Amino acid sequence: MDDADSELTSSTQGVSGFLRIATSGTFGRLHVLPLIPDLLTRHPGLRVDVALSDFVRDMIKDWIDLAIRVGPVNDPEAIVRRIASTPLVCVGSRRYFERHGIPKTPADLAGHNCLVYRGMTESTHWPFVGLDGRFSVSVRGTLTSNSAKRFGLASWLAWESGCSRRFLSSTMCSTRKSWASLRNFCPTAGI
């Protein structure tokens, strides 16, 4: 967001008009929306509409000027610029791991009830990195959703194991009710 703002500032005298930004719900609430008041204060002629959705939006059809996405962008027509990276982490509740064991390798996930988040590109094939490079593991679970928020993360932590981006799980891990696992196998994703 800062890079986009500095590019706009350096390329024009005054930034004004309507800007429509699309980003995922959780990432937008945690990292984009808090920056908007300062952006609007610095550029009073700017009007901003933030579209929060865990699905990839059609930028042309939805009149999106700027899309901030976590993970790979598979549209060959898109102009993409990586602005940051975030590690993937596997997390689960202490209660779940006490009952079912902590997975030691990605292959162990086949025996676990995993949270399948359809907002991630890799929803049922979780990406990992090992000695031979990148690989994925097929996972399954009894709960699937397209929204991390709607999972009701607090109640989810009581019984599920899941894989999420660091920005989704940092709050959960700080409560000490959850544990991260498979850290040595988790790759990073671009933002």
Residue pairs with C-beta under 8 A, 6 or more apart in sequence:
1 31
1 32
1 35
1 39
1 68
1 83
2 35
3 81
3 83
4 66
5 39
5 42
8 15
8 43
9 15
9 42
14 43
14 45
15 43
15 45
15 46
16 43
16 45
16 46
17 45
17 46
17 47
18 46
18 47
18 48
18 49
19 46
19 47
19 48
19 49
19 65
19 66
20 48
20 49
20 50
20 51
20 62
20 63
20 64
20 65
20 66
21 32
21 48
21 49
21 50
21 51
21 64
21 65
21 66
21 67
21 68
22 50
22 51
22 53
22 57
22 59
22 62
22 64
22 66
22 67
22 68
23 32
23 50
23 51
23 52
23 67
23 68
23 69
24 52
24 53
24 54
24 69
24 70
24 119
25 52
25 53
25 54
25 119
25 147
25 148
25 149
26 54
26 147
26 148
26 149
26 167
26 168
27 68
27 70
27 165
27 167
27 191
28 50
28 52
28 68
29 52
29 149
30 167
31 167
32 50
32 68
33 50
36 48
36 50
39 46
39 48
40 46
40 48
51 57
51 62
51 64
54 118
54 119
54 146
54 147
54 148
55 119
55 146
56 67
56 69
57 64
57 67
58 64
59 67
59 78
68 83
68 191
69 191
70 86
70 165
70 167
70 189
70 190
70 191
71 120
71 121
71 122
71 189
71 190
72 121
72 189
72 190
73 80
74 121
82 190
82 191
83 191
84 190
84 191
85 188
85 189
85 190
85 191
86 165
86 166
86 167
86 188
86 189
86 191
87 165
87 166
87 186
87 187
87 188
87 189
88 126
88 127
88 163
88 164
88 165
88 166
88 186
88 187
88 188
88 189
89 163
89 164
89 165
89 166
89 169
89 173
89 180
89 183
89 186
90 103
90 109
90 126
90 161
90 162
90 163
90 180
90 181
90 182
90 186
91 161
91 162
91 163
91 164
91 169
91 172
91 173
91 178
91 179
91 180
91 181
92 102
92 112
92 157
92 160
92 161
92 162
92 178
92 179
92 181
93 156
93 157
93 158
93 159
93 160
93 161
93 177
93 178
93 179
94 176
94 177
94 178
94 179
95 157
95 158
95 159
95 177
96 157
96 158
96 159
96 160
96 161
97 161
97 179
97 181
100 111
100 112
100 113
100 161
101 108
102 179
102 181
103 109
103 112
103 161
103 181
103 182
104 182
105 182
105 185
106 126
106 128
106 130
106 135
106 137
106 182
106 185
107 137
109 126
109 137
109 139
109 161
110 137
110 138
110 139
112 139
112 161
113 140
113 141
113 142
113 159
113 160
113 161
114 126
114 139
114 140
114 141
114 160
114 161
114 162
114 163
115 141
115 143
115 144
115 151
115 156
115 160
115 161
115 162
115 163
115 164
116 123
116 124
116 139
116 140
116 141
116 143
116 144
116 145
117 123
117 144
117 145
117 146
117 148
117 151
117 162
117 163
117 164
118 144
118 145
118 146
119 146
119 147
119 148
120 163
120 164
120 165
122 136
123 144
124 138
124 139
124 140
125 136
125 137
125 138
125 139
126 136
126 137
126 139
126 163
127 134
127 135
127 136
127 187
128 134
128 135
128 136
128 137
128 182
128 185
128 186
128 187
129 135
129 185
129 186
129 187
130 185
134 187
139 163
141 160
141 162
143 151
143 156
143 160
145 151
148 164
148 168
153 171
153 172
156 162
157 172
157 175
157 177
157 178
165 189
169 178
169 180
172 178
173 179
173 180
